[in-house]
Amino acid sequence: MWKKYRRTVQLLQALLITGLPFIRINGQSALRFDIGELKLYFFGTVIWIREFYLLLAAILFMLLFITFVTAVFGRIWCGWLCPQTVLLDLSESLAARFGIKNSKTVRNILLLPITALVSLTMIWYFVPPPETMKGLFVSLPVTAFFLVLWFLLYLELAFLGRKFCMSICPYAMMQNALFDKDTLVIEYDKSRDDTCMKCDSCVKVCPVGIDIKAGLSTRCIACAECIDACSAKSEPRGLAPFPNYKGRILRAKTYWMGGITAAAGMLLLLIITLRPPLDFLITRDQEQLPEGLNRYSWTVYNNSGKTLDLELSAAPDVTVIGEHTLTLKPYQVARGKVLLKASGSVQKVRFTLIGSGISIHKDAGFL
């Protein structure tokens, strides 16, 4: 019963992660970090590296979300959504079709194309899929990253596998500090121990090799394989499965932790959506020029998915020398310099960037 639901969730997650790089919004990937220009494409907007505070806010939200989910639902991530579990479950399910005798060898063979696809998917979050496939085995950086990722992922899944969950995974080690008596866990009903058939089906199917009858274990990943195995034997006899999910989801902790997490998420989205479509920075260059002349460096960031036609002007009593119009493509940055010549005594100038329904003013000193 639970296995069917878990497989559905895992399949949807796999489709989402693999398919997301192919989704394009305003001509760019829905979610991708551009290493060359140090910017993150995020569902129709762009976050520049200079806006690192937004990434810190996103990390803070994720930490709150992980804490909330773990405190309420236990290791539901480990057994239902963790990519490590999903990939091992997929390869083991396919290998089982070839028989138990050679299942491990077949699983390791199947992991070769699976980890290759996962490696490509990881690269797609940095290089668009068409460019990745075009540069594969042609571009040295793309090929090197692909081969290294493929090699490491295959070694980890084929030879470390579930041991990673039990010994190395930092999230698994963090569980004890977040669990309480009401956290959702899988527990054996010791009050019915006398009626248990002691068939050990639950032990045989456990992916991490624990005996649920011996009590709670930090190695349990809450995958519910033991519940399904027990149900297959107990239900024909009119008995409920002996191991089952136990815990209280709706409680005070759920509401206050969920409320804080939801508020943090909404605040993060609000900060991102209320960002201006264009950022304009300008500074005076520290260089010796004839009296009445000042040079300025400017930078314009286009945070929108529209092409912007802009014009730079300055006042009062100054003349802009040089190119002062520009066309800025979606999610691009433009940098340049402009020379101002004063026609009188000027101590401060006001720059105006106008066009495409946008008007921004910046003040700067004049020597």
C-alpha positions in Angstrom: 0.0 0.0 0.0 2.6 2.6 1.1 5.0 1.5 -1.6 2.6 2.5 -4.3 2.2 6.0 -2.9 6.0 6.3 -2.3 6.7 5.3 -5.9 4.3 7.9 -7.2 5.9 10.7 -5.1 9.4 9.6 -6.1 8.4 9.5 -9.8 6.9 13.0 -9.6 10.0 14.3 -7.9 12.3 12.7 -10.5 10.2 14.2 -13.3 10.2 17.7 -11.7 14.0 17.7 -11.1 14.9 16.3 -14.5 12.3 18.5 -16.4 12.8 21.8 -14.6 15.9 22.8 -16.6 13.9 22.5 -19.8 11.2 24.9 -18.7 11.9 28.4 -20.0 10.5 31.7 -18.7 11.1 34.9 -20.7 13.7 33.0 -22.8 15.8 31.7 -19.9 15.8 28.6 -17.8 13.3 28.6 -14.9 16.0 27.8 -12.4 19.7 28.0 -13.3 22.9 29.6 -11.9 25.0 31.2 -14.6 28.6 30.7 -13.4 30.1 33.0 -16.0 28.0 36.0 -15.1 27.4 35.0 -11.4 23.7 35.3 -11.5 20.7 33.0 -10.6 17.8 32.7 -13.0 14.8 32.2 -10.7 11.4 31.7 -12.3 11.2 34.8 -14.4 13.6 37.0 -12.5 17.3 37.1 -11.9 19.3 37.4 -8.7 22.8 38.8 -9.1 25.8 37.8 -6.9 25.8 41.3 -5.4 22.3 40.4 -4.0 23.8 37.6 -2.0 21.6 38.5 1.0 18.7 37.0 -1.0 20.6 33.7 -1.2 21.2 33.8 2.5 17.5 34.5 3.1 16.7 31.5 0.9 19.1 29.3 2.9 17.5 30.5 6.1 14.1 29.6 4.8 15.3 26.1 3.7 16.7 25.5 7.2 13.4 26.5 8.8 11.5 24.3 6.4 13.8 21.3 7.0 13.5 21.7 10.8 9.7 21.9 10.5 9.3 18.9 8.3 11.7 16.8 10.4 10.2 17.8 13.7 6.6 16.9 12.5 7.1 14.2 9.9 10.3 12.6 11.0 12.5 11.1 8.3 9.9 11.3 5.6 12.4 13.0 3.4 14.9 10.1 3.7 12.4 7.4 2.8 10.2 9.2 0.3 12.1 12.1 -1.4 15.9 11.9 -0.9 17.5 11.5 -4.4 19.8 8.9 -2.9 16.8 6.8 -1.8 14.9 7.4 -5.1 17.8 6.3 -7.3 18.6 3.2 -5.2 14.9 2.2 -5.1 14.6 2.6 -8.9 17.7 0.6 -9.7 16.8 -2.1 -7.2 13.2 -2.4 -8.4 14.4 -2.8 -12.0 17.2 -5.3 -11.0 14.6 -7.4 -9.1 13.0 -8.2 -12.4 16.1 -10.2 -13.3 15.9 -12.4 -10.3 17.3 -12.3 -6.7 20.5 -14.2 -7.5 22.0 -11.5 -9.8 20.1 -8.5 -8.5 23.2 -6.7 -7.1 25.2 -7.1 -10.2 22.3 -6.0 -12.4 21.6 -3.1 -10.1 25.2 -1.9 -10.5 25.0 -2.2 -14.3 21.7 -0.2 -14.3 23.2 2.5 -12.2 25.6 3.4 -15.0 23.0 5.0 -17.3 21.0 6.3 -14.3 24.0 8.1 -12.7 24.9 9.4 -16.2 21.5 11.0 -16.5 21.7 12.4 -13.0 25.1 13.9 -13.8 23.8 15.6 -16.9 20.8 16.9 -14.9 23.1 18.5 -12.3 25.0 20.2 -15.1 21.8 21.5 -16.7 21.2 23.6 -13.6 24.4 25.6 -14.6 24.5 25.2 -18.4 21.3 25.0 -20.5 20.5 21.5 -21.7 21.1 22.3 -25.5 24.5 23.8 -24.7 25.4 20.9 -22.5 24.6 18.3 -25.1 26.3 20.3 -27.8 29.5 20.6 -25.6 29.5 17.1 -24.3 32.8 15.4 -25.3 33.6 18.6 -27.3 34.0 21.2 -24.6 36.7 20.3 -22.0 35.0 21.9 -19.0 31.6 20.3 -19.7 33.1 16.9 -20.4 35.3 17.0 -17.4 32.5 18.0 -15.0 30.3 15.3 -16.5 32.8 12.5 -16.2 33.9 13.5 -12.6 30.2 13.7 -11.5 29.3 10.4 -13.1 32.3 8.7 -11.6 31.7 10.0 -8.1 27.9 9.4 -8.2 28.3 5.8 -9.4 30.9 5.0 -6.8 28.8 6.4 -4.0 25.5 4.7 -5.1 27.0 1.3 -6.2 29.5 0.8 -3.4 28.4 2.9 -0.5 24.6 3.0 -1.1 22.5 2.8 2.0 25.6 3.0 4.3 25.7 6.7 3.4 22.4 7.2 5.1 23.5 5.4 8.2 27.0 6.8 8.7 27.8 9.9 6.7 24.6 11.9 5.9 24.6 15.0 8.2 20.8 15.3 8.0 20.4 11.8 9.5 22.8 12.7 12.3 20.7 15.8 13.0 17.5 13.9 13.6 17.9 13.2 17.3 18.0 16.9 18.1 14.7 17.6 16.2 12.6 14.6 17.2 10.1 14.6 20.1 7.6 12.1 21.5 5.0 13.1 18.9 7.2 13.1 15.8 5.9 10.7 13.1 7.9 7.5 13.2 7.5 3.8 12.3 7.1 1.8 15.5 6.4 -1.9 16.3 3.4 -2.5 18.4 4.9 -4.3 21.4 1.5 -4.7 23.1 0.6 -7.2 20.4 3.9 -9.1 20.4 2.2 -12.3 21.6 0.1 -12.5 18.4 3.0 -11.6 16.0 3.9 -14.3 13.6 7.7 -13.7 13.9 8.1 -14.3 10.2 10.7 -11.6 9.9 9.4 -10.4 6.6 9.8 -6.9 7.9 13.5 -7.5 8.5 14.1 -9.1 5.1 12.7 -6.1 3.2 14.3 -3.3 5.3 16.7 -1.4 3.0 18.9 -0.4 5.9 18.8 -3.9 7.6 17.2 -3.1 10.9 14.8 -5.2 12.9 11.8 -2.9 13.7 10.7 -5.4 16.4 13.8 -4.5 18.4 12.6 -0.9 18.9 13.2 2.5 17.3 16.4 2.9 15.5 18.2 6.1 14.2 18.9 4.2 11.0 15.3 3.9 10.1 14.4 6.0 7.0 10.6 5.7 7.4 10.2 4.1 4.0 7.3 1.9 5.2 8.6 -1.3 3.5 8.2 -3.2 6.7 4.6 -2.1 7.0 3.8 -3.4 3.5 5.6 -6.6 4.1 3.8 -7.2 7.4 0.4 -6.3 5.9 0.8 -8.9 3.2 1.1 -11.6 5.9 -1.2 -10.2 8.6 -4.2 -8.9 6.7 -5.2 -12.3 5.3 -5.4 -13.3 9.0 -7.6 -10.4 9.8 -4.8 -8.6 11.7 -3.5 -5.1 11.4 0.2 -4.8 10.5 2.4 -4.9 13.6 4.7 -2.0 12.6 3.0 1.2 11.6 3.3 4.9 11.5 2.9 6.5 14.9 2.9 10.1 15.9 0.7 13.2 16.2 0.9 15.5 13.2 -1.6 18.2 14.3 -0.3 19.7 17.5 0.9 23.1 18.9 4.4 22.6 17.5 3.0 22.0 14.0 1.1 25.3 14.0 3.8 27.6 15.4 6.7 26.0 13.5 4.6 25.9 10.3 3.5 29.5 10.8 7.1 30.7 11.2 8.2 28.8 8.1 5.3 30.0 6.0 5.9 33.6 7.1 9.6 33.3 6.2 8.7 31.8 2.8 6.2 34.6 2.1 8.7 37.3 3.2 11.3 35.8 0.9 8.9 35.8 -2.1 7.8 39.3 -1.3 11.4 40.6 -1.2 12.1 38.9 -4.6 8.9 40.1 -6.3 9.2 43.7 -5.1 12.7 44.2 -6.4 12.8 46.9 -9.1 13.0 45.8 -12.7 16.3 47.8 -13.1 19.2 48.7 -10.8 21.4 51.7 -11.7 24.8 52.3 -10.0 27.2 55.2 -10.8 30.4 56.4 -9.2 32.9 59.2 -10.0 36.3 57.9 -11.1 39.3 59.0 -9.1 41.5 60.4 -11.9 43.1 63.7 -12.8 41.3 65.6 -15.5 41.3 69.2 -16.7 39.2 71.5 -14.6 35.5 71.3 -15.3 35.7 67.6 -16.4 34.7 64.5 -14.4 34.5 60.9 -15.6 31.9 58.5 -14.1 31.6 54.7 -14.3 28.1 53.3 -14.5 26.5 49.9 -14.2 22.9 49.0 -15.1 21.3 45.6 -14.2 18.2 44.5 -16.1 16.2 42.3 -13.6 13.2 41.9 -16.0 12.5 39.7 -18.9 12.0 42.7 -21.2 14.4 44.5 -23.5 14.9 48.1 -22.2 15.9 51.1 -24.3 17.4 53.7 -22.0 19.0 57.1 -22.1 21.4 58.7 -19.5 21.3 62.4 -18.8 22.7 64.7 -16.2 21.9 68.1 -14.6 22.4 70.9 -13.7 24.8 72.9 -15.8 26.7 69.9 -17.2 27.0 68.4 -20.6 27.2 64.7 -21.2 30.1 63.8 -23.5 30.1 60.4 -25.2 27.5 57.6 -25.8 24.6 58.0 -23.4 22.0 55.6 -24.8 21.8 51.9 -24.5 19.7 48.9 -25.2 19.7 46.3 -22.5 18.5 42.8 -23.2 16.6 40.7 -20.6 18.5 39.7 -17.5 21.7 41.4 -18.8 24.1 43.9 -17.3 25.8 46.8 -19.0 28.8 48.8 -17.9 30.3 51.9 -19.2 31.8 55.4 -18.6 30.6 58.9 -19.3 32.4 62.2 -19.3 30.7 65.4 -17.9 31.7 68.9 -18.7 30.5 71.7 -16.4 29.5 75.0 -17.7 29.7 76.7 -14.3 30.4 76.1 -10.6 29.0 72.6 -9.9 29.4 70.6 -6.7 26.8 67.9 -7.3 25.2 66.4 -10.3 22.0 64.4 -10.7 22.0 61.5 -13.2 18.7 60.4 -14.7 18.3 57.1 -16.5 15.0 57.1 -18.4 13.2 54.9 -20.9 10.8 51.9 -21.3 8.5 53.4 -18.5 11.4 53.6 -16.0 13.0 56.7 -14.5 15.8 56.5 -11.9 17.8 59.3 -10.4 21.2 59.1 -8.8 23.3 61.9 -7.2 27.1 62.1 -7.4 29.7 64.6 -6.4 31.5 66.8 -8.9 35.0 68.3 -8.5 
